Amino acid sequence: MFTQKILNSGIDGINISIKGTTEEEYLCYTHQIGLYDVIEGYQNLKHFGFEPTISYVVTDSNIEKFNMFVKML
């Protein structure tokens, strides 16, 4: 499993940048589908006891969605 390989590599910190609160918003910012893969990766890391950092850039165009982002997590 990819997550186990990451943890076995000796990495002691990972930051996951989440670009949106819906798959459509994620597609708009990144030009690819993948929001749920990012969330699944975060959950896998947590399952193995790793504590990744999550970032979400707040802008004028998405500030009203920040509460939705927090609920999503």
C-alpha positions in Angstrom: 0.0 0.0 0.0 1.3 3.4 -0.9 0.5 4.9 2.5 2.6 2.3 4.2 5.5 3.0 1.8 5.3 6.7 2.7 5.4 5.9 6.5 8.2 3.4 6.1 10.3 6.0 4.2 11.1 8.0 7.4 9.1 11.1 6.4 8.1 12.8 9.6 5.7 15.4 8.2 3.2 15.7 5.4 1.1 18.7 4.4 -2.1 18.0 2.4 -3.4 21.1 0.5 -7.2 20.7 -0.1 -8.3 22.7 -3.1 -12.0 23.0 -2.7 -15.0 21.7 -0.9 -16.7 19.8 -3.8 -15.3 17.7 -6.6 -16.5 20.4 -9.1 -14.6 23.1 -7.2 -11.5 20.9 -6.9 -11.7 20.4 -10.7 -12.0 24.1 -11.3 -8.8 24.9 -9.2 -6.7 21.9 -10.2 -8.1 20.9 -13.7 -8.4 17.3 -12.6 -10.8 15.1 -10.6 -9.3 14.0 -7.2 -10.8 15.6 -4.1 -12.1 12.4 -2.8 -8.7 10.7 -3.4 -7.0 13.4 -1.4 -9.5 12.9 1.5 -9.0 9.1 1.3 -5.2 9.6 1.4 -5.7 11.8 4.5 -7.9 9.1 6.2 -5.3 6.4 5.3 -2.5 8.3 7.0 -4.7 8.9 10.1 -5.6 5.2 10.1 -1.9 4.3 10.4 -1.3 6.8 13.2 0.3 9.6 11.2 -0.9 13.2 11.8 -0.7 15.1 8.5 -1.3 18.8 8.4 -4.1 20.1 6.2 -4.1 23.5 4.5 -6.8 25.4 2.7 -6.1 28.8 1.2 -8.8 31.3 2.0 -9.5 33.9 -0.7 -12.2 36.4 -1.3 -13.9 34.0 -3.7 -14.0 31.0 -1.3 -14.2 32.5 2.2 -18.0 31.8 2.4 -17.2 28.1 1.9 -14.8 27.8 4.8 -17.4 26.5 7.2 -18.3 23.9 4.6 -14.7 22.9 4.4 -14.4 22.4 8.1 -17.6 20.3 8.2 -16.3 18.2 5.3 -13.3 17.3 7.4 
